[in-house]
Amino acid sequence: MDLPPPLAPQTIADWERLATERPDDAQTLVGLANAYWLEGRGPQLVDDLASRAKTIDPTNRGAWHLWALAESSPRDRVARWQHVTEHFPQDDLAKAALADNAASLAGAEHDPAALQLAIQIYEQLFQTARQPDQQIALREAINTLKGWRL
């Protein structure tokens, strides 16, 4: 974050004060939304702040990530992560979140389309993974999911 040291927020109250002073600063809204998320203040509050930040700065990945995280419906959360990966095609963290959420949806709702999506995204990540540990974890996830019978 590019805030000068005297303004660097330390507490939620600091973030709230800064957001009041800078209501159109996307990064400040993302910082407050993140603080609320970590504090467990509820998805609606985080969603509202992240949505505002996305509108102010559509290039702010943090806003998009918090917006996707804040969705409480598993199916809608998968859809949000799909939007994030479409908006940021090189964002491997968003792809991993999409695959993880799709796998969870597949297991919870016995949804073969969600299962196929999870496998597809994990396979994409495997193709670009450079670290052996990542490759092993992705291969295990892919093999496990391919063994599921819904």
Buried (B, 14 or more C-beta within 10 A) or exposed (E): EEBEEEEEBEEBEBBBBBBEEBEEBBBBBBBBBBBBBEEEBEBEBBBBBBBBBBEBBEEBBBBBBBBBBBBEEBBEBBBBBBBBBEBBEEBBEBBBBBBBBBBBBBBEEEBEEBBEBBBBBBBBBBEEBEEEEBBEBBBEBBEEBEEBEE
